Amino acid sequence: MTSPTRRYIFAISANAKIITCWLTFGFLSLTTNHAYGLQEFEAAESVSSKILATINGQAITRDQVTRDLLRTVGDRQLSAIENEKAIELTIQKLINQHIAIDFLSNRGLAANPSEVDFQIENLKSELKRMDLSFTEFLKETYQTSDELRFQTKWQLSWERYLKNKLTDEFLKSYFERSKRRFNGTEIKAAHLLIKLPANNSQAQEERTNQQLLEIRKQVLAKTVSWQEAVKEHSEAPTRLSGGSIGWIAREGPMAPSFTNAAFQLSENEISLPVKTKFGFHLIRCEAIRDSALGWKDVRTELEKNAARDLLQAIVKQHKIQKAN
């Protein structure tokens, strides 16, 4: 898209401090709906305003989700599976935002209507200075006036909450509770892999899980060594080298489920079965290489992860209250 909107986004952000959804996720060049892999989603239901979810009395509609995806997915060609996942994540994101707004409102922390009005008026002033109408802006950024107001309220409220919550004391404590997530620690890992067939069933997964639990039990009881167990049972290329995959970092290169389990282990400890797209693994921590980085060195990453964890905690609390 070569419209004025794309050129003015960062100017608006810098001058008027307007923070909306399309700024948060990055506004990408868009042409037609078929560029986003959304055509199946749009054609699947003739009633475009179908309600997909309701949270605290607020409806999340098919139209909203479609427009949000237009702002965030951009011109990526999505497969059917990716398209379905993108829709699922977008719905969940909107639900989480509504839950968080309700949480903050109940505690007097949410932005009030006058604050939202102030930001919207600043935006309109910037648009006028740039010879772009508010109506044109909404059209080109794929959002309604109500959606813009909601996203502005969400961003103002959430940023205020985080500013008060993410103090030096909080971040230092957060870092100390989970140093390995952030300070560059590396794990020397080995694994025993049993693959699953492409069309595996739940029963097959349960049998594989039980098989690995039995192997782990034997290794812990020292009736068989780790190396022997790997050589006999593992289906990974590393089976002849004790399953060793060398040093891995917190951010990769292994699958997140694998890495998360590995970084919970102490030296020489063996995990419970862990599932990845390759199958089920037993993971053994062979050594730990600590890092000298402190919390200030990784402050940006700490803030990002703490913000995500705080939002997840709010959503979890909401679910518990709803269940009760």
N, C-alpha and C positions, 0 to 999 in steps of 0.2 A: 504494500500500500504506500503511495507517495503523497498522501494527504497531509495537510498541516498538522493534524493530531499527532502523528508519529514524530514530527520534528519538534513539537512543543512539549512533549511529555516531561523531559528532564528540566526544562525551563520552569514549567509549572511546579514541579516538585521542589526545585531549589528556591523559587521566589515566593510561592504561596504556601509552602509546606503542606500541600494536599497529598494525603497518602490514601490511595485507593487500591482495590484488588488488582487492577491491571498494572499498577506500579510495583506491587509486592512481588508478583510472579513474573514480571517482565512482559511487556507488550510486544508481540511479534508481528511481522508482516503477514497480512491476511488477504486472501483474494475471494475465493468462493467456498461454500460449505464443503464441497468435495475435497478440498485441500486438507481438511482436518481429520478425515476418516469418521465424520459424524453423520454421514448420510443415512446409515442404517438406523442409528438412534432416532433421527428425526422422522424417518418413515415408519418406524415401528408402531407409532400411535397417532391416530388422526386427530385426537384431542390434544393439541399442543400444550394446553395449560393443565394437563393432568398433574395431580398432586402426588409427588413421590415420597414425601415424608412430612410429618408435622411435629414441630418441637415447641413446647410451651405456647401452643396455640398459633404458632407461625408456620404457614405452609411453605414448603420448598417444592417448586413446580418444575416440570420438564423444561419449560422455557428458560427458567433461571439457570438450570444446569447447562443447557445448550449454550447460552450466552457466556457463562463462566468459562466453558471449554473453548469457546471462540477466542476469548482473551488470553487463555493460558497455554493451550496446546500449540497454537500457531499453525504453521504450514507443514507440520510433520505428517507423514503418511503413517497411519496407525493400522495395525492388523486388527482383526475382529477381537482377539483376546486383549490387545492393548486398549482398544476402544472401550471394551466392557470395563476394564480396570480403571481407565480414566474417568468414566462415568461414576463408578463406585466411589473412587477417591474424592471426586468433586462433591458428590452428595454428602459424604462423611465430613468433608471440610466445612461445608455450609452448616451442617448439623452442629458440629463442634463450635463454630462461631456463635450460633444462636445460644448454645448452652453456656458459653463463656460470657456472653453479654448478659444473660439472665443472672449468672453468678455474680458478676460485677455490679449489676443494677441493684441486686438485693443487699449489697454491701456499700451502696452509695459511691461506687467507684467508676461507674460508667459515665461516658460523656453525655451531657444533657443536650436537649434540642437546640439551645442557643449556641452552644459550642459547635455543633454540627452545622447550623446555619452560617456561622461565621466562616467556617472552612469552605462551605459551598459558595458563599458570596465572594470569598477571595479567589476561588477558582473561576467564577464567572467574570470577575474583573480582569484576571489574567487572560482569559479567552477573548474578552472584548478588546483588550490591548493588542492581541495578536490577530484580530479580525476574524475570529472564529465564534460562531454562535453556540450557545449552550446546547441547543437541540441537535446541532450538527455534531458536537462533541460526543453527546450520548450515543448517537447513531453510530459514529465511527469507532467508539470504544465498546460497542455491544453491551449496553446496560440501560436500564430505565432510571428515571430520577429516584425512585424509591430504593433501587439497588445501590445506586451511588451513595445515597444517604446512609444506608445500612453499612456499607463497607467503610465509609468515613467514620461512622460511629464505632465500628469494630476496631479500626486501626487506632483511633484516638484513645479509646478505652484500654485496649490491650497494651499499647505503648506506655500509657500512664501506669498501669499495673506493673509492668515489667520494670519501669524506671524506679518504682518504689521497692520492688521485690529483689531485684538483682543487685544488691549492695555488695561491697567488697567482702563483708563478713559472710554473706550468703554464698557467694561464688567460691570463696576459699573453703568453706565447709563442704560445698558440693564437690569440689575438686578432691578433697581429702577422702570423701566417701567412695570415690571411684577413679582413683588416679590412673589406672590402666587404660581407661577410656580416652584419656586426653594427653598424657605426658610423654607419649612416644615410646612407651614400653613395648618390647617385642617378645614374642613367645616362640620358642623352638618346639614345633609340634610334630606329632606322628599320628597316623590314623589307620584304622581298620575299616574298610568299606565293603558293604554288601549291597550290590546294585538291586534295583527293582525293575521289573519289566515295564515297558511303556504303558501297558494296559493293566497295571497292577490293581488289585482290589484292596479294600480295607482289611480283609482277612489276611492277605499276603503281607501287608505292612505290619500287622500285629504279630504274625509269625516271625518276620525278620527282626522286629524289635525284641521279641522274646529270645531269639537266637543270640542276639548281641548281648542281652542281659546275662545269659548263661555263660557266654565267653568271658565277659567282664568278671563274673563271679569266680570263674576258674583262675583267671590271671591274678585277681586279688588274693585268692586262697593259695597262690603259688603252686598249683598243681600243673600249671603250664606257664611258660614265660610269655611275655608280651611278644617277643620276636617270633616264637613258635606259633602263637595264635595268629599273628598277622600272616605269616608264611602259609599256614594251612587254610585260613578262611578269607583273607582279604582278596577282593577283586580289583584292587587299584594297581597301577603300574609300579607303585612303591612297595609291593608285598615282599620283595626279596631284600629290601634294605630296612626292614623293621617298620615300614610305613612312614618313614621320615619325609617330611615335606619342607624342612628347613625353618628359617625364621619368618614369621608373619607379623604384620603390623595390625593395629586396631582397625585401620580403614581399608584393609585388604591384604592380599588379593583374593582370599577365600570368600565364600558366601557368608552373608551376615549371620545366619543361624550358626554356622560353623565357628566363625570368629567369636561371636558372643559366648558360646560355650567354652571355647579354648581359653578365653581371657578370664574365666571364672575359676580356672584350675590353679592349684599349687603345683610346685615342681614334683614330677613323677605321679601325679594324680591322673586318673582316667575318668572321662566323662560318662554319663549315661548316654544311651543312643541319641544321636542328633540327625535329623532329617534334612537333606538338601535335595536339589534336583537330580543329583547323581545316585542317591540312595540313602541308606542309613550308615552312620559312622560311629565308631568309638574313637575318641580323641585322647591322646596322651600328651601331657605337658612334659617335655624333656628338659627344658631349661627356661629361665626368665632373664631377660636383659633389660634392667631398669634404665630409666632416663633421668637426667638431672633437671628437666624442665619443671618450673613451678607454675602456680596457677596464673600468675600475671602473664606468663609467656604464651598462654593459650586462652586468654580472656575471651576473644571473639568466639571461639568454638564453644567455650563454656556457656556463654550467654545464649548462643543458638540452641544448644542441647538442653539447657535448663528451661528455656522458654517452651520448648516442645514438651518436656517432661511435666512442666506446670500445667500446660493445657490438657495433657492426657490425664493428670490427676484430677482436674476439675471435671472432665467428662466422666471419669470413673466414679467420682463422688456422686454425680448426677444419677448415674445408673443405679448405684446402691440405694440412693434415696427413693428413686422411682420404684425399685423392687420392694422396698419396705412400705 
